[in-house]
Amino acid sequence: MIIEPWIRDNVCLNAHPAGCFAHVEDQVRYVTARDEIDGSQRVLVVGASNGYGLAARIVSAFGCGAATVGVAYERPATEKRTASAGWYNTQAFAALARDYGHPAWNLNGDAFADEIKDETLATIRENLGTIDLLVYSIAAPRRLDPRTGELYSSVIKPIGKPYTAKTVDFMTGEVRVETSPPATDEQVAQTVKVMGGEDWTAWVERLLEADLLADGFQTIAFSYIGPEVTRAIYRDGTIGRAKEDLERRVPILNALMTPVSGRAVIGVQKALVTRASAVIPAVPLYVSLLYKVMKSKGLHENCIRQIHRLYRDFLFSPVPAETDHRGRLRLDDWEMREDVQAEVAALWQRVTTDNVRELADLDGFRAEFLRHHGFGIPGIDYAEDVDR
């Protein structure tokens, strides 16, 4: 079949298998062209099929030479639909890891479920013995609590009062003002239940109880802070409340892992184009402006560049990396530079539908969004019939 991007409300509903493979291969090529990192050798990535999780698995395997276990919940192809991008990404990673001689095991299932945790622990016990790094990178719309059977759903909303701001349809270039209603208390609680730190803690507890953590084990989860313009919808909104819960788990986990001298840490990442960020009000416009500014200053990083710097300069640097006052690793350091934020804020005030293509890197945002789904990759013949 001929596969073209099918986009609705800034969500891409299909993916291109050859394009996804090429996109993963490009990231592998970036990592293998750089010096080897003296890092972890037995790595579990929970949420391994897209964005930061996929990049972390690639850097672990192709940058550190690690054996990896990847957990993801992705949709295979059917007679009428392509597989999800994450499905194709995971298959591409496995094939490339095999070609390079890096052991890899994929588990497709709900990371919140006890069954997938049991299967993962069994895979580690049988093939690796222990792990020395857990990367937790889950961005899920729902969570079924395995203990109560209750289904929780996350929402992206402000808390306390409506949020009104500019946003952009990155496919058409239309800049408009949107208002998001505030979340209810129940919606806040459910978002924390889905996107907070409870499941991260559960993974570490299960691994520790099963004696599968090596001495000196590390675990990292990802957070975001961002600028004032998105604060009400992100950091001070429902997602931010969940990130606060994630961050407050760090001292709890560190105390829990004392027997193995373990370390838990939060990586505060920069704003990037991901499948999730594309649908958060105001964020596509902010990211498009940010890309324009950071590229002009030579500071831009995509997922693979950001995670490679995380491993090289923070997690596995010979010199202990600095943290902020809350013990977080600040990979958003370049984004939050005063000169960068001042320029973005000035552009934000000026941007309209008429000048957005001049002031913002809308083409770059759109191209990166499409690449996450295997479209717009150089060298791929999109007019060619492909097997899903």
HELIX and SHEET records of a PDB file:
HELIX    1   1 PRO A   17  THR A   32  1                                  16    
HELIX    2   2 GLY A   51  ILE A   58  1                                   8    
HELIX    3   3 VAL A   59  GLY A   63  3                                   5    
HELIX    4   4 CYS A   64  CYS A   64  1                                   1    
HELIX    5   5 ALA A   85  TYR A  100  1                                  16    
HELIX    6   6 ASP A  114  ASN A  127  1                                  14    
HELIX    7   7 ASP A  185  MET A  195  1                                  11    
HELIX    8   8 GLU A  198  GLU A  209  1                                  12    
HELIX    9   9 GLU A  228  ARG A  231  1                                   4    
HELIX   10  10 THR A  238  LEU A  256  1                                  19    
HELIX   11  11 THR A  258  VAL A  260  5                                   3    
HELIX   12  12 SER A  277  VAL A  279  5                                   3    
HELIX   13  13 VAL A  283  SER A  296  1                                  14    
HELIX   14  14 CYS A  303  ARG A  309  1                                   7    
HELIX   15  15 LEU A  310  LEU A  315  3                                   6    
HELIX   16  16 GLU A  338  ARG A  350  1                                  13    
HELIX   17  17 VAL A  356  LEU A  359  1                                   4    
HELIX   18  18 LEU A  362  ARG A  371  1                                  10    
SHEET    1   A 2 ILE A   7  ARG A   8  0                                        
SHEET    2   A 2 VAL A  11  CYS A  12 -1                                        
SHEET    1   B 7 ALA A 104  ASN A 108  0                                        
SHEET    2   B 7 ALA A  67  ALA A  72  1                                        
SHEET    3   B 7 ARG A  42  VAL A  46  1                                        
SHEET    4   B 7 ILE A 131  TYR A 136  1                                        
SHEET    5   B 7 LEU A 213  SER A 223  1                                        
SHEET    6   B 7 ARG A 263  VAL A 268  1                                        
SHEET    7   B 7 LEU A 329  ARG A 330  1                                        
SHEET    1   C 2 ARG A 142  LEU A 144  0                                        
SHEET    2   C 2 LEU A 151  SER A 153 -1                                        
SHEET    1   D 2 TYR A 163  ASP A 169  0                                        
SHEET    2   D 2 GLU A 174  SER A 180 -1                                        
END                                                                             
